[in-house]
Amino acid sequence: MKKIIHSLGWLAVLFSGIASAADTALQVYTRDTHSLNGEWRIIVDPYENGFYNYRYEPFDQQENPSVNAFFTDSKMQKSTDLVEYDFDKAPTLQVPGDWNTQNEKLYYYEGSVWYRKTFDAPAMQDTDRVFVYFGAVNYRADVYLNGKKLGVHVGGFTPFHYEVTDKIKAQGNSLIIKVDNKRHADAVPTLNTDWWNYGGITRTVQLVVVPETFIRDYTIALTSLENKTVSGRVLLDGAKGGETVQLTLPELNIKQTLTADKSGQASFRFSVPDAQLWSPENPKRYTVEFQSDADKLTDKIGLRTITTKGKQLLLNGEPLFLRGISVHEEYSAENGGRVRNKGEAKQLLLWAKDLNANFVRLAHYPHNEDMVRLADEMGLLVWSEIPVYWTINWTNEATYQNAEDQLSAMIERDKNRAAIIIWSLANETPVSAARNRFLERLAKKARSLDNTRLLSAAMEKHYRSDNPNIAVVEDPLAELVDLVSFNQYIGWYDGLPEKAERVTWEIPYNKPVFISEFGGGAKQGYHGDANTIWTEEYQESIYLKTLAMLDKIDGYVGTSPWILADFRSPRRLLNGIQDDFNRKGVVSNKGIKKKAFYVLRDYYQAKAKPVTQE
């Protein structure tokens, strides 16, 4: 049965989801903004003395907080004043950036660090509105402006913002964030992961000045391949109803006048029979403009469909093979740590392009917006996921709401990026009734927000009890998703590489099959025979034998081996080999390609020839 989304039904589903999340969506990337990046003062506060008094009562819940509440940014007024901190004398860190790789003392630190930035308000009209926008803060952010709390955000990889129109001053503003990266059993991710828990303001901070009524958000998608129909909507914030918005796609000669309803929404639909469809081979993007009375929002969008038909994966109605690689948002070739800018993001994607890849799995959390938009521009398809990883607290409602909030924020930010074809719900989660209910709710939420893309999750395998050479992928989650995706490590955690020559697969679903992880570790420059673990030759052998095995799987539509580049993980403790790095990268943490890189590159070069439709 072919899975295809048609315009009217999709619009009803998509719009209802977007309307419910409108308070969180704010399109910022293409606007002129005022950067608050750069040097911030910091105070490391492991006992949270700046947040609690000695009775462990939060200062920000008191009517008259002490001057020793760090968010008050207090100073001594006379020589007898007891103020036990001073941001003006504190050290600094760069934003965006993690604290672990900027300050050696903070390499392993998990706890609270207070950040402060002082600034003057940008030029604006009396009726303008101002927002402060954070690309991401890991993990919890308590945000204060001029001594007043703006709010709390939980989730280390998603954007958030606050309106500060009535709180900002012309001069001498003090923006303070208590950043807390402590892990928690009920959090998402939970206590146990296989990547570094980088702390800090890891993505951009911007001031956004907009008119009183402004274009807050928009959605656009190709909703009918047969008729080349484009559908979508725009949302005006501050509208009272009756306002007009001009929609134009100049290159396609599209111009429409839209009228907002009382909620500020206006929908649209038109045909583009001559449009070029976005694909990895031709990542064509069109300029789209929304113009209201006092505001204008411009962006670049691609038009494409992604569907399934039985065991086929179809891009724009044509069979697609995903020549992929998994990627962490970490760039270690120079200073290490989280990706901090567009250049570092682009280098990761250039390595993927060097592999002849047409697809990246952005693991295990939403990556920065630069990464996604560069993929759009460079012609790389994208799998984007949330950190529902390993063993979440499936029975805690707050944990579920945390996961849902991150899912919603990921979709809201990136819903107009043609490159993204898969939203992923989870990675290697153990089957149980509670887990199944948790992920079923997430799947329903994802489809309510965006039913133009596919859903998947990285599942696991097991072996038949009567035959240890028959691997089985069978999971209730497979019934909910569009691609049957799973991780497997034959040759590394599961036997030696030659085991791949004996294993066959049993996957009882009439759906495309995607292998979301395989691989093994190798220290770049360590050589030996193919039977010596940690050598480049051993990793090379895993790749050669695994790829031959995968080609025999019925419905196989691609893979994203683990992983593009070595990355830090506190689980990886073997001195002289791992040294705090997961060594499964086909590129080292210094940017040097290993032997497995070339095996995968040659395999993908052969796979790049057109796939014939059966």
CORZIMO-V201364 format. One record per residue. SS is DSSP state (H for helix, E for strand, C for the rest). BURIAL is # if it has 24 or more other ideal C-beta (glycine too) atoms within 12 Angstrom, else .. D_FIRST is the distance of its C-alpha to the first C-alpha in Angstrom with 1 decimal. Layout:
ss:SS burial:BURIAL d_first:D_FIRST
ss:SS burial:BURIAL d_first:D_FIRST
//
This chain:
ss:C burial:. d_first:0.0
ss:E burial:. d_first:3.8
ss:E burial:# d_first:6.4
ss:C burial:# d_first:9.4
ss:C burial:# d_first:12.7
ss:C burial:# d_first:14.8
ss:H burial:# d_first:18.5
ss:H burial:. d_first:20.0
ss:H burial:. d_first:17.9
ss:H burial:# d_first:18.0
ss:H burial:# d_first:21.7
ss:H burial:. d_first:22.5
ss:H burial:# d_first:20.9
ss:H burial:# d_first:22.3
ss:H burial:# d_first:25.7
ss:H burial:# d_first:26.3
ss:H burial:# d_first:25.8
ss:H burial:# d_first:27.9
ss:H burial:# d_first:30.6
ss:H burial:. d_first:31.1
ss:C burial:# d_first:31.5
ss:C burial:# d_first:33.7
ss:C burial:. d_first:36.8
ss:C burial:# d_first:35.6
ss:C burial:# d_first:34.1
ss:C burial:# d_first:36.7
ss:C burial:# d_first:36.0
ss:C burial:# d_first:39.0
ss:C burial:# d_first:38.2
ss:C burial:. d_first:39.2
ss:C burial:# d_first:42.1
ss:C burial:. d_first:45.7
ss:C burial:# d_first:46.6
ss:E burial:# d_first:49.7
ss:E burial:. d_first:49.2
ss:C burial:# d_first:50.7
ss:C burial:# d_first:49.9
ss:E burial:. d_first:52.7
ss:E burial:. d_first:55.4
ss:E burial:# d_first:55.2
ss:E burial:# d_first:57.8
ss:E burial:# d_first:56.7
ss:E burial:# d_first:58.3
ss:E burial:# d_first:57.0
ss:C burial:# d_first:57.2
ss:C burial:. d_first:56.2
ss:C burial:. d_first:58.0
ss:C burial:# d_first:56.7
ss:C burial:. d_first:60.3
ss:C burial:# d_first:59.2
ss:C burial:# d_first:56.7
ss:E burial:# d_first:58.6
ss:C burial:. d_first:62.3
ss:C burial:. d_first:64.2
ss:C burial:. d_first:63.0
ss:C burial:. d_first:59.4
ss:C burial:. d_first:58.9
ss:E burial:. d_first:56.7
ss:H burial:# d_first:58.9
ss:H burial:# d_first:56.3
ss:H burial:. d_first:56.4
ss:C burial:. d_first:60.1
ss:C burial:. d_first:61.8
ss:C burial:. d_first:64.2
ss:C burial:# d_first:62.7
ss:C burial:# d_first:65.2
ss:C burial:. d_first:65.9
ss:C burial:# d_first:64.6
ss:C burial:# d_first:61.0
ss:H burial:# d_first:59.7
ss:H burial:# d_first:57.6
ss:H burial:# d_first:60.9
ss:C burial:# d_first:61.9
ss:C burial:# d_first:65.5
ss:C burial:. d_first:68.6
ss:C burial:. d_first:72.2
ss:C burial:. d_first:74.2
ss:C burial:. d_first:77.5
ss:C burial:. d_first:78.8
ss:C burial:. d_first:78.5
ss:C burial:. d_first:74.8
ss:C burial:. d_first:72.7
ss:C burial:. d_first:69.3
ss:C burial:. d_first:67.8
ss:C burial:# d_first:65.3
ss:C burial:. d_first:65.4
ss:H burial:# d_first:62.3
ss:H burial:. d_first:64.7
ss:H burial:. d_first:66.0
ss:C burial:. d_first:62.6
ss:C burial:. d_first:60.9
ss:E burial:. d_first:57.9
ss:E burial:# d_first:54.4
ss:E burial:# d_first:52.2
ss:E burial:# d_first:49.2
ss:C burial:# d_first:46.4
ss:C burial:# d_first:46.9
ss:C burial:# d_first:46.9
ss:C burial:# d_first:50.2
ss:C burial:# d_first:49.8
ss:C burial:# d_first:50.3
ss:C burial:# d_first:52.7
ss:C burial:. d_first:55.3
ss:H burial:. d_first:56.0
ss:H burial:. d_first:57.3
ss:H burial:# d_first:53.8
ss:C burial:. d_first:51.8
ss:C burial:. d_first:50.9
ss:C burial:# d_first:51.6
ss:C burial:# d_first:49.4
ss:C burial:# d_first:50.8
ss:E burial:# d_first:51.8
ss:E burial:# d_first:53.0
ss:E burial:# d_first:54.2
ss:E burial:# d_first:53.6
ss:E burial:# d_first:55.7
ss:E burial:# d_first:55.5
ss:E burial:. d_first:58.2
ss:E burial:# d_first:57.6
ss:C burial:. d_first:58.8
ss:C burial:# d_first:56.6
ss:C burial:# d_first:55.3
ss:C burial:. d_first:56.7
ss:C burial:. d_first:55.1
ss:C burial:. d_first:55.8
ss:C burial:. d_first:57.0
ss:C burial:. d_first:53.8
ss:C burial:# d_first:51.4
ss:E burial:# d_first:49.3
ss:E burial:# d_first:48.9
ss:E burial:# d_first:46.3
ss:E burial:# d_first:46.5
ss:E burial:# d_first:43.2
ss:E burial:# d_first:42.4
ss:C burial:# d_first:39.7
ss:C burial:# d_first:39.9
ss:C burial:# d_first:42.5
ss:E burial:# d_first:42.2
ss:C burial:# d_first:42.0
ss:E burial:# d_first:43.8
ss:E burial:# d_first:45.6
ss:E burial:# d_first:48.4
ss:E burial:# d_first:49.3
ss:E burial:# d_first:52.6
ss:E burial:# d_first:54.2
ss:C burial:# d_first:58.0
ss:C burial:# d_first:58.3
ss:E burial:# d_first:55.6
ss:E burial:# d_first:52.4
ss:E burial:# d_first:49.2
ss:E burial:# d_first:46.8
ss:E burial:# d_first:45.0
ss:E burial:# d_first:41.7
ss:E burial:# d_first:40.0
ss:C burial:# d_first:37.5
ss:C burial:# d_first:38.5
ss:C burial:# d_first:35.8
ss:C burial:# d_first:35.0
ss:C burial:# d_first:37.1
ss:E burial:# d_first:39.2
ss:E burial:# d_first:42.0
ss:E burial:# d_first:44.8
ss:E burial:# d_first:46.6
ss:C burial:# d_first:50.3
ss:C burial:# d_first:51.7
ss:C burial:. d_first:54.4
ss:C burial:# d_first:55.1
ss:C burial:# d_first:55.7
ss:C burial:. d_first:59.3
ss:C burial:. d_first:60.6
ss:C burial:. d_first:62.0
ss:C burial:. d_first:62.0
ss:E burial:# d_first:58.6
ss:E burial:# d_first:57.8
ss:E burial:# d_first:54.1
ss:E burial:# d_first:53.8
ss:E burial:# d_first:50.8
ss:E burial:# d_first:51.1
ss:E burial:# d_first:48.4
ss:E burial:# d_first:47.7
ss:C burial:# d_first:45.4
ss:C burial:# d_first:46.2
ss:C burial:# d_first:43.4
ss:C burial:# d_first:42.7
ss:C burial:. d_first:41.0
ss:C burial:. d_first:39.1
ss:C burial:# d_first:38.1
ss:C burial:# d_first:34.9
ss:C burial:# d_first:35.4
ss:C burial:# d_first:37.6
ss:C burial:. d_first:40.8
ss:C burial:. d_first:39.3
ss:C burial:# d_first:37.5
ss:C burial:# d_first:37.9
ss:C burial:# d_first:38.9
ss:C burial:# d_first:42.1
ss:C burial:# d_first:42.7
ss:C burial:# d_first:44.0
ss:C burial:# d_first:45.9
ss:E burial:# d_first:46.9
ss:C burial:# d_first:45.8
ss:C burial:# d_first:43.4
ss:C burial:# d_first:42.1
ss:C burial:# d_first:43.7
ss:E burial:# d_first:45.7
ss:E burial:# d_first:46.2
ss:E burial:# d_first:48.0
ss:E burial:# d_first:46.1
ss:E burial:# d_first:48.2
ss:E burial:# d_first:46.6
ss:C burial:# d_first:47.9
ss:C burial:# d_first:48.2
ss:C burial:# d_first:45.0
ss:E burial:# d_first:42.6
ss:E burial:# d_first:39.0
ss:E burial:# d_first:37.6
ss:E burial:# d_first:33.9
ss:E burial:# d_first:31.2
ss:E burial:# d_first:27.5
ss:E burial:# d_first:25.9
ss:E burial:# d_first:22.4
ss:E burial:# d_first:20.5
ss:E burial:# d_first:18.1
ss:E burial:# d_first:16.9
ss:C burial:# d_first:16.6
ss:C burial:. d_first:16.9
ss:C burial:. d_first:20.1
ss:C burial:# d_first:21.3
ss:E burial:# d_first:21.8
ss:E burial:# d_first:23.5
ss:E burial:# d_first:23.9
ss:E burial:# d_first:26.0
ss:E burial:# d_first:29.2
ss:E burial:# d_first:32.6
ss:E burial:# d_first:34.8
ss:E burial:# d_first:38.6
ss:E burial:# d_first:40.6
ss:C burial:# d_first:43.9
ss:C burial:# d_first:42.7
ss:C burial:. d_first:44.2
ss:C burial:. d_first:42.0
ss:C burial:. d_first:42.6
ss:C burial:# d_first:42.7
ss:E burial:. d_first:41.1
ss:E burial:# d_first:39.1
ss:E burial:# d_first:38.9
ss:E burial:# d_first:35.6
ss:E burial:# d_first:35.9
ss:E burial:# d_first:34.1
ss:H burial:. d_first:37.0
ss:H burial:. d_first:35.5
ss:H burial:# d_first:32.9
ss:C burial:. d_first:35.6
ss:E burial:# d_first:33.9
ss:E burial:. d_first:36.3
ss:E burial:# d_first:35.7
ss:E burial:. d_first:38.0
ss:E burial:# d_first:36.3
ss:E burial:. d_first:38.1
ss:C burial:# d_first:37.7
ss:C burial:. d_first:37.7
ss:C burial:. d_first:39.9
ss:C burial:# d_first:37.7
ss:C burial:# d_first:37.8
ss:E burial:# d_first:34.2
ss:E burial:# d_first:33.3
ss:E burial:# d_first:29.8
ss:E burial:# d_first:29.1
ss:E burial:# d_first:26.6
ss:E burial:# d_first:27.2
ss:E burial:# d_first:25.8
ss:C burial:# d_first:26.7
ss:C burial:. d_first:26.1
ss:C burial:. d_first:28.3
ss:C burial:# d_first:27.2
ss:C burial:. d_first:26.6
ss:C burial:# d_first:23.6
ss:C burial:# d_first:24.3
ss:C burial:# d_first:23.5
ss:C burial:# d_first:25.6
ss:C burial:. d_first:27.2
ss:C burial:. d_first:28.1
ss:C burial:# d_first:28.2
ss:C burial:# d_first:29.3
ss:C burial:# d_first:30.3
ss:E burial:# d_first:31.8
ss:E burial:. d_first:34.6
ss:E burial:# d_first:33.8
ss:E burial:# d_first:36.8
ss:E burial:# d_first:37.3
ss:E burial:# d_first:40.9
ss:C burial:# d_first:42.4
ss:C burial:. d_first:46.1
ss:C burial:# d_first:47.3
ss:C burial:# d_first:44.3
ss:E burial:# d_first:42.1
ss:E burial:# d_first:39.0
ss:E burial:# d_first:37.8
ss:E burial:# d_first:34.9
ss:E burial:# d_first:32.8
ss:E burial:# d_first:29.1
ss:C burial:# d_first:26.3
ss:C burial:# d_first:23.4
ss:C burial:# d_first:20.0
ss:C burial:# d_first:16.3
ss:E burial:# d_first:14.4
ss:E burial:# d_first:10.6
ss:E burial:# d_first:8.2
ss:E burial:# d_first:5.7
ss:C burial:. d_first:5.9
ss:C burial:# d_first:9.6
ss:E burial:# d_first:10.4
ss:E burial:# d_first:12.1
ss:E burial:# d_first:12.7
ss:E burial:# d_first:15.9
ss:C burial:# d_first:16.5
ss:C burial:# d_first:13.7
ss:E burial:. d_first:15.4
ss:E burial:# d_first:15.0
ss:C burial:# d_first:17.1
ss:C burial:# d_first:19.2
ss:E burial:# d_first:21.0
ss:E burial:# d_first:24.6
ss:E burial:# d_first:25.7
ss:E burial:# d_first:28.7
ss:E burial:# d_first:29.4
ss:E burial:# d_first:32.1
ss:C burial:# d_first:34.6
ss:C burial:# d_first:36.4
ss:E burial:# d_first:39.6
ss:C burial:# d_first:41.9
ss:C burial:# d_first:44.7
ss:C burial:# d_first:46.0
ss:C burial:. d_first:48.9
ss:C burial:. d_first:49.7
ss:C burial:# d_first:46.6
ss:C burial:# d_first:44.7
ss:E burial:# d_first:42.0
ss:C burial:# d_first:41.0
ss:C burial:# d_first:43.5
ss:C burial:# d_first:42.9
ss:H burial:# d_first:40.7
ss:H burial:. d_first:42.5
ss:H burial:# d_first:41.7
ss:H burial:# d_first:38.0
ss:H burial:. d_first:38.0
ss:H burial:# d_first:39.6
ss:H burial:# d_first:36.9
ss:H burial:# d_first:34.3
ss:H burial:# d_first:36.6
ss:H burial:# d_first:36.7
ss:H burial:# d_first:32.9
ss:H burial:# d_first:33.1
ss:H burial:# d_first:35.8
ss:C burial:# d_first:33.3
ss:C burial:# d_first:31.1
ss:C burial:# d_first:28.6
ss:C burial:# d_first:26.0
ss:E burial:# d_first:24.9
ss:E burial:# d_first:26.9
ss:E burial:# d_first:26.1
ss:E burial:# d_first:28.7
ss:C burial:# d_first:29.8
ss:C burial:# d_first:30.6
ss:C burial:# d_first:31.1
ss:C burial:# d_first:30.8
ss:C burial:# d_first:32.9
ss:C burial:# d_first:35.3
ss:H burial:# d_first:34.3
ss:H burial:# d_first:36.1
ss:H burial:# d_first:33.7
ss:H burial:# d_first:30.5
ss:H burial:# d_first:32.1
ss:H burial:# d_first:33.5
ss:H burial:# d_first:30.1
ss:H burial:# d_first:28.9
ss:H burial:# d_first:32.0
ss:H burial:# d_first:31.9
ss:C burial:# d_first:28.2
ss:C burial:# d_first:27.1
ss:E burial:# d_first:23.7
ss:E burial:# d_first:24.2
ss:E burial:# d_first:23.0
ss:E burial:# d_first:25.2
ss:E burial:# d_first:25.9
ss:C burial:# d_first:28.4
ss:C burial:# d_first:31.0
ss:C burial:# d_first:29.6
ss:E burial:# d_first:31.0
ss:C burial:# d_first:31.9
ss:C burial:# d_first:33.6
ss:C burial:# d_first:33.5
ss:C burial:# d_first:35.3
ss:C burial:# d_first:32.3
ss:C burial:. d_first:34.5
ss:C burial:. d_first:36.4
ss:H burial:. d_first:35.2
ss:H burial:. d_first:37.0
ss:H burial:# d_first:35.1
ss:H burial:# d_first:31.8
ss:H burial:. d_first:33.1
ss:H burial:# d_first:34.2
ss:H burial:# d_first:30.8
ss:H burial:# d_first:29.2
ss:H burial:# d_first:31.9
ss:H burial:# d_first:31.2
ss:H burial:# d_first:27.5
ss:H burial:# d_first:28.3
ss:H burial:# d_first:31.0
ss:H burial:# d_first:28.8
ss:H burial:# d_first:26.1
ss:H burial:# d_first:28.8
ss:H burial:# d_first:30.7
ss:H burial:# d_first:28.1
ss:C burial:# d_first:25.4
ss:C burial:# d_first:26.5
ss:C burial:# d_first:26.4
ss:C burial:# d_first:23.8
ss:C burial:# d_first:24.4
ss:E burial:# d_first:22.8
ss:E burial:# d_first:19.1
ss:E burial:# d_first:19.0
ss:E burial:# d_first:20.9
ss:E burial:# d_first:21.8
ss:E burial:# d_first:23.1
ss:E burial:# d_first:25.3
ss:E burial:# d_first:26.8
ss:C burial:# d_first:27.7
ss:C burial:# d_first:28.1
ss:C burial:. d_first:29.1
ss:C burial:# d_first:27.0
ss:C burial:. d_first:28.7
ss:H burial:. d_first:28.1
ss:H burial:. d_first:29.7
ss:H burial:# d_first:27.8
ss:H burial:# d_first:24.5
ss:H burial:. d_first:25.6
ss:H burial:# d_first:26.8
ss:H burial:# d_first:23.6
ss:H burial:# d_first:21.5
ss:H burial:# d_first:23.9
ss:H burial:# d_first:23.6
ss:H burial:# d_first:19.8
ss:H burial:. d_first:20.2
ss:H burial:# d_first:23.0
ss:H burial:# d_first:21.2
ss:H burial:# d_first:18.4
ss:H burial:# d_first:21.1
ss:H burial:# d_first:23.0
ss:C burial:# d_first:20.3
ss:C burial:# d_first:16.7
ss:C burial:# d_first:16.5
ss:C burial:# d_first:16.4
ss:E burial:# d_first:14.7
ss:E burial:# d_first:16.3
ss:E burial:# d_first:17.7
ss:E burial:# d_first:20.9
ss:E burial:# d_first:23.0
ss:E burial:# d_first:23.0
ss:C burial:# d_first:25.3
ss:C burial:# d_first:25.5
ss:E burial:. d_first:27.7
ss:E burial:# d_first:29.0
ss:E burial:. d_first:28.8
ss:C burial:. d_first:32.2
ss:C burial:. d_first:32.8
ss:E burial:. d_first:32.0
ss:E burial:. d_first:32.9
ss:E burial:. d_first:31.2
ss:E burial:. d_first:27.7
ss:E burial:# d_first:26.1
ss:E burial:# d_first:23.5
ss:C burial:# d_first:21.2
ss:C burial:. d_first:20.4
ss:C burial:# d_first:20.6
ss:H burial:# d_first:19.5
ss:H burial:# d_first:18.9
ss:H burial:# d_first:16.0
ss:H burial:. d_first:14.1
ss:C burial:# d_first:15.0
ss:C burial:# d_first:14.2
ss:C burial:# d_first:11.6
ss:E burial:# d_first:13.6
ss:E burial:# d_first:15.5
ss:E burial:# d_first:19.0
ss:E burial:# d_first:22.2
ss:E burial:# d_first:25.9
ss:C burial:# d_first:28.0
ss:C burial:# d_first:31.6
ss:E burial:# d_first:32.4
ss:C burial:# d_first:35.8
ss:C burial:# d_first:37.0
ss:C burial:. d_first:36.6
ss:E burial:# d_first:35.2
ss:C burial:. d_first:37.6
ss:C burial:# d_first:38.8
ss:H burial:# d_first:36.9
ss:H burial:. d_first:37.2
ss:H burial:# d_first:35.1
ss:H burial:# d_first:32.0
ss:H burial:. d_first:33.0
ss:C burial:. d_first:32.6
ss:C burial:# d_first:29.5
ss:E burial:. d_first:26.2
ss:E burial:# d_first:23.0
ss:E burial:. d_first:20.9
ss:C burial:# d_first:17.7
ss:C burial:. d_first:15.7
ss:C burial:# d_first:12.4
ss:C burial:. d_first:9.1
ss:C burial:# d_first:9.7
ss:E burial:# d_first:12.1
ss:E burial:# d_first:15.7
ss:E burial:# d_first:18.5
ss:E burial:# d_first:22.1
ss:E burial:# d_first:23.7
ss:E burial:# d_first:27.3
ss:C burial:# d_first:29.5
ss:C burial:# d_first:33.1
ss:C burial:# d_first:36.7
ss:C burial:# d_first:39.9
ss:E burial:# d_first:42.6
ss:C burial:# d_first:45.7
ss:C burial:# d_first:46.0
ss:C burial:. d_first:49.1
ss:C burial:# d_first:49.4
ss:C burial:. d_first:49.2
ss:C burial:. d_first:49.6
ss:C burial:. d_first:48.0
ss:C burial:# d_first:44.3
ss:C burial:. d_first:45.3
ss:C burial:. d_first:47.0
ss:C burial:# d_first:44.9
ss:E burial:# d_first:44.9
ss:C burial:# d_first:45.7
ss:H burial:# d_first:43.6
ss:H burial:# d_first:43.5
ss:H burial:# d_first:41.9
ss:H burial:# d_first:39.1
ss:H burial:# d_first:38.7
ss:H burial:# d_first:38.3
ss:H burial:# d_first:35.6
ss:H burial:# d_first:33.6
ss:H burial:# d_first:34.2
ss:H burial:# d_first:33.2
ss:H burial:# d_first:30.3
ss:H burial:# d_first:28.6
ss:H burial:# d_first:29.1
ss:H burial:# d_first:27.5
ss:H burial:# d_first:24.4
ss:C burial:. d_first:23.8
ss:C burial:. d_first:23.3
ss:C burial:# d_first:20.4
ss:C burial:. d_first:17.1
ss:C burial:# d_first:14.5
ss:E burial:# d_first:17.5
ss:E burial:# d_first:17.0
ss:E burial:# d_first:20.4
ss:E burial:# d_first:23.2
ss:E burial:# d_first:25.9
ss:E burial:# d_first:29.0
ss:C burial:# d_first:31.5
ss:C burial:# d_first:33.3
ss:C burial:# d_first:34.6
ss:E burial:# d_first:38.1
ss:C burial:# d_first:40.4
ss:E burial:# d_first:40.6
ss:E burial:# d_first:42.9
ss:C burial:# d_first:42.4
ss:C burial:# d_first:45.1
ss:C burial:. d_first:43.6
ss:C burial:# d_first:44.6
ss:C burial:. d_first:48.3
ss:C burial:. d_first:49.3
ss:C burial:. d_first:52.4
ss:C burial:. d_first:52.7
ss:C burial:. d_first:49.0
ss:C burial:# d_first:46.8
ss:C burial:. d_first:49.4
ss:C burial:# d_first:47.0
ss:E burial:# d_first:44.1
ss:E burial:# d_first:40.8
ss:C burial:# d_first:41.3
ss:C burial:# d_first:37.7
ss:C burial:# d_first:37.7
ss:C burial:# d_first:37.5
ss:E burial:# d_first:40.0
ss:C burial:# d_first:43.1
ss:C burial:# d_first:44.1
ss:C burial:. d_first:46.6
ss:C burial:# d_first:44.1
ss:C burial:. d_first:44.8
ss:E burial:# d_first:42.0
ss:C burial:# d_first:41.9
ss:H burial:# d_first:41.2
ss:H burial:# d_first:37.6
ss:H burial:# d_first:37.0
ss:H burial:. d_first:37.7
ss:H burial:# d_first:35.6
ss:H burial:# d_first:32.5
ss:H burial:# d_first:33.5
ss:H burial:. d_first:33.9
ss:H burial:# d_first:30.5
ss:H burial:# d_first:28.8
ss:H burial:. d_first:30.8
ss:H burial:. d_first:29.5
ss:H burial:# d_first:25.9
ss:C burial:. d_first:26.5
ss:C burial:. d_first:26.2
ss:C burial:. d_first:23.1
ss:C burial:. d_first:19.9
ss:C burial:. d_first:18.9
ss:C burial:. d_first:15.4
ss:C burial:. d_first:14.4
//
